[in-house]
Amino acid sequence: MTADPGAAAWPRLTTATQVAVGVLAVTLAAVSLSRPMFEDQAVLTYMGWLVAHGWVPYRDFFEVNTLGAYVANAVIGGLTGYSESGARVVDLFWLAGMLALVAALLRGTGRTAIWVARRSRPRSTSRLEWR
């Protein structure tokens, strides 16, 4: 058997890809800090503010979310001053924590499992309708 001539380039490609993805992630995170709150996040932040100021969910105001959503937003809002940039920072830390957890859980699976997962997912939902 002969060695694969492209195998020596694999670590360089992997490192370059990781650096490129890292730069992209930092850029997207920096851009996301300026995004305003919208839809559910704004409503839940307001509901959290109401809870923090003594209002009781389902008695003083009604929304379809569970009590934990209001309490979590009251705590997060209390820590960040109910600001849009503070909410984005919490979002980014939450995302980083979830990424670290997934990376730790998948560390032992190896490249084969990643390859299979990437090849087995459907490319679009419209293709599922024709099967």
GUKOLNU-870289 format. One record per residue (C-alpha): chain; residue number from 1; x negated, y, z. Coordinates in Angstrom, 1 decimal, always signed. Layout:
N
{c=A	k=NUM	X=X	Y=Y	Z=Z} $
...
This chain:
131
{c=A	k=1	X=+0.0	Y=+0.0	Z=+0.0} $
{c=A	k=2	X=-1.2	Y=+3.5	Z=-0.7} $
{c=A	k=3	X=-0.6	Y=+6.5	Z=+1.5} $
{c=A	k=4	X=+2.0	Y=+9.0	Z=+0.4} $
{c=A	k=5	X=+0.0	Y=+12.0	Z=-1.0} $
{c=A	k=6	X=+2.8	Y=+14.4	Z=+0.2} $
{c=A	k=7	X=+2.6	Y=+13.1	Z=+3.8} $
{c=A	k=8	X=-0.3	Y=+15.4	Z=+4.7} $
{c=A	k=9	X=+1.7	Y=+18.4	Z=+3.7} $
{c=A	k=10	X=+4.7	Y=+17.5	Z=+5.9} $
{c=A	k=11	X=+3.4	Y=+19.0	Z=+9.1} $
{c=A	k=12	X=+2.7	Y=+22.3	Z=+7.3} $
{c=A	k=13	X=+6.1	Y=+22.4	Z=+5.7} $
{c=A	k=14	X=+7.8	Y=+21.6	Z=+9.1} $
{c=A	k=15	X=+5.9	Y=+24.4	Z=+10.8} $
{c=A	k=16	X=+6.7	Y=+26.8	Z=+8.1} $
{c=A	k=17	X=+10.3	Y=+25.9	Z=+8.2} $
{c=A	k=18	X=+10.4	Y=+26.3	Z=+12.0} $
{c=A	k=19	X=+8.8	Y=+29.7	Z=+11.8} $
{c=A	k=20	X=+11.2	Y=+30.8	Z=+9.0} $
{c=A	k=21	X=+14.3	Y=+29.6	Z=+11.0} $
{c=A	k=22	X=+12.9	Y=+31.2	Z=+14.1} $
{c=A	k=23	X=+12.5	Y=+34.6	Z=+12.4} $
{c=A	k=24	X=+16.0	Y=+34.3	Z=+10.9} $
{c=A	k=25	X=+17.5	Y=+33.5	Z=+14.3} $
{c=A	k=26	X=+15.8	Y=+36.4	Z=+16.0} $
{c=A	k=27	X=+16.9	Y=+38.7	Z=+13.2} $
{c=A	k=28	X=+20.5	Y=+37.5	Z=+13.3} $
{c=A	k=29	X=+20.5	Y=+37.9	Z=+17.1} $
{c=A	k=30	X=+19.2	Y=+41.4	Z=+16.9} $
{c=A	k=31	X=+21.8	Y=+42.4	Z=+14.3} $
{c=A	k=32	X=+24.6	Y=+40.7	Z=+16.3} $
{c=A	k=33	X=+24.0	Y=+43.0	Z=+19.3} $
{c=A	k=34	X=+25.6	Y=+45.9	Z=+17.5} $
{c=A	k=35	X=+28.8	Y=+44.1	Z=+16.5} $
{c=A	k=36	X=+31.9	Y=+45.3	Z=+18.2} $
{c=A	k=37	X=+34.3	Y=+43.1	Z=+20.1} $
{c=A	k=38	X=+37.3	Y=+41.9	Z=+18.1} $
{c=A	k=39	X=+40.4	Y=+39.8	Z=+18.4} $
{c=A	k=40	X=+40.3	Y=+37.3	Z=+21.3} $
{c=A	k=41	X=+37.0	Y=+38.5	Z=+22.9} $
{c=A	k=42	X=+38.4	Y=+42.0	Z=+23.4} $
{c=A	k=43	X=+41.7	Y=+40.7	Z=+24.7} $
{c=A	k=44	X=+40.1	Y=+38.3	Z=+27.1} $
{c=A	k=45	X=+37.7	Y=+40.9	Z=+28.3} $
{c=A	k=46	X=+40.6	Y=+43.2	Z=+29.1} $
{c=A	k=47	X=+42.4	Y=+40.3	Z=+30.9} $
{c=A	k=48	X=+39.2	Y=+39.7	Z=+32.9} $
{c=A	k=49	X=+39.2	Y=+43.4	Z=+33.8} $
{c=A	k=50	X=+42.8	Y=+43.1	Z=+35.0} $
{c=A	k=51	X=+41.9	Y=+40.1	Z=+37.2} $
{c=A	k=52	X=+38.9	Y=+41.9	Z=+38.6} $
{c=A	k=53	X=+41.2	Y=+44.8	Z=+39.6} $
{c=A	k=54	X=+43.7	Y=+42.6	Z=+41.4} $
{c=A	k=55	X=+46.2	Y=+41.7	Z=+38.8} $
{c=A	k=56	X=+47.5	Y=+38.1	Z=+39.0} $
{c=A	k=57	X=+47.7	Y=+36.1	Z=+35.8} $
{c=A	k=58	X=+51.1	Y=+34.8	Z=+34.8} $
{c=A	k=59	X=+52.8	Y=+37.2	Z=+37.3} $
{c=A	k=60	X=+51.5	Y=+40.6	Z=+36.4} $
{c=A	k=61	X=+50.5	Y=+39.8	Z=+32.8} $
{c=A	k=62	X=+50.9	Y=+36.8	Z=+30.5} $
{c=A	k=63	X=+48.6	Y=+35.3	Z=+27.9} $
{c=A	k=64	X=+48.4	Y=+31.8	Z=+26.7} $
{c=A	k=65	X=+44.9	Y=+31.1	Z=+28.0} $
{c=A	k=66	X=+44.1	Y=+29.2	Z=+31.1} $
{c=A	k=67	X=+43.1	Y=+30.8	Z=+34.4} $
{c=A	k=68	X=+39.4	Y=+29.8	Z=+33.9} $
{c=A	k=69	X=+39.2	Y=+32.1	Z=+30.8} $
{c=A	k=70	X=+40.3	Y=+35.1	Z=+32.9} $
{c=A	k=71	X=+38.0	Y=+34.3	Z=+35.8} $
{c=A	k=72	X=+35.0	Y=+33.7	Z=+33.5} $
{c=A	k=73	X=+35.6	Y=+37.0	Z=+31.7} $
{c=A	k=74	X=+36.0	Y=+38.8	Z=+35.0} $
{c=A	k=75	X=+32.7	Y=+37.5	Z=+36.2} $
{c=A	k=76	X=+30.9	Y=+38.2	Z=+32.9} $
{c=A	k=77	X=+32.5	Y=+41.6	Z=+32.7} $
{c=A	k=78	X=+31.4	Y=+42.4	Z=+36.3} $
{c=A	k=79	X=+27.8	Y=+41.4	Z=+35.4} $
{c=A	k=80	X=+27.7	Y=+43.3	Z=+32.1} $
{c=A	k=81	X=+29.9	Y=+46.3	Z=+32.9} $
{c=A	k=82	X=+32.6	Y=+45.2	Z=+30.4} $
{c=A	k=83	X=+30.4	Y=+46.5	Z=+27.6} $
{c=A	k=84	X=+30.2	Y=+45.2	Z=+24.1} $
{c=A	k=85	X=+26.5	Y=+44.9	Z=+24.1} $
{c=A	k=86	X=+26.6	Y=+43.1	Z=+27.4} $
{c=A	k=87	X=+29.1	Y=+40.6	Z=+26.0} $
{c=A	k=88	X=+26.8	Y=+40.0	Z=+23.0} $
{c=A	k=89	X=+23.8	Y=+39.3	Z=+25.3} $
{c=A	k=90	X=+25.8	Y=+36.8	Z=+27.3} $
{c=A	k=91	X=+26.9	Y=+35.2	Z=+24.0} $
{c=A	k=92	X=+23.3	Y=+34.9	Z=+22.9} $
{c=A	k=93	X=+22.2	Y=+33.4	Z=+26.2} $
{c=A	k=94	X=+25.1	Y=+30.9	Z=+26.0} $
{c=A	k=95	X=+24.1	Y=+30.0	Z=+22.5} $
{c=A	k=96	X=+20.4	Y=+29.6	Z=+23.5} $
{c=A	k=97	X=+21.4	Y=+27.3	Z=+26.4} $
{c=A	k=98	X=+23.6	Y=+25.2	Z=+24.1} $
{c=A	k=99	X=+20.8	Y=+24.9	Z=+21.6} $
{c=A	k=100	X=+18.4	Y=+23.8	Z=+24.2} $
{c=A	k=101	X=+20.8	Y=+21.2	Z=+25.6} $
{c=A	k=102	X=+21.5	Y=+19.8	Z=+22.1} $
{c=A	k=103	X=+17.7	Y=+19.8	Z=+21.4} $
{c=A	k=104	X=+17.0	Y=+17.9	Z=+24.6} $
{c=A	k=105	X=+19.8	Y=+15.4	Z=+24.0} $
{c=A	k=106	X=+18.6	Y=+14.7	Z=+20.4} $
{c=A	k=107	X=+14.9	Y=+14.7	Z=+21.1} $
{c=A	k=108	X=+14.7	Y=+10.9	Z=+21.1} $
{c=A	k=109	X=+16.8	Y=+10.3	Z=+18.0} $
{c=A	k=110	X=+14.0	Y=+10.9	Z=+15.5} $
{c=A	k=111	X=+14.0	Y=+12.1	Z=+11.9} $
{c=A	k=112	X=+16.1	Y=+9.2	Z=+10.6} $
{c=A	k=113	X=+19.2	Y=+10.1	Z=+12.6} $
{c=A	k=114	X=+18.9	Y=+13.7	Z=+11.5} $
{c=A	k=115	X=+18.5	Y=+12.6	Z=+7.9} $
{c=A	k=116	X=+21.6	Y=+10.3	Z=+8.1} $
{c=A	k=117	X=+23.6	Y=+13.0	Z=+9.8} $
{c=A	k=118	X=+22.8	Y=+15.6	Z=+7.1} $
{c=A	k=119	X=+23.6	Y=+13.2	Z=+4.3} $
{c=A	k=120	X=+26.8	Y=+11.8	Z=+5.8} $
{c=A	k=121	X=+28.8	Y=+15.0	Z=+6.4} $
{c=A	k=122	X=+31.2	Y=+16.1	Z=+3.7} $
{c=A	k=123	X=+30.0	Y=+19.1	Z=+1.6} $
{c=A	k=124	X=+33.5	Y=+20.8	Z=+1.6} $
{c=A	k=125	X=+36.9	Y=+20.1	Z=+2.9} $
{c=A	k=126	X=+38.4	Y=+20.2	Z=-0.6} $
{c=A	k=127	X=+36.5	Y=+17.0	Z=-1.4} $
{c=A	k=128	X=+38.2	Y=+15.2	Z=+1.4} $
{c=A	k=129	X=+41.6	Y=+15.7	Z=-0.1} $
{c=A	k=130	X=+40.7	Y=+13.7	Z=-3.2} $
{c=A	k=131	X=+39.4	Y=+10.6	Z=-1.4} $
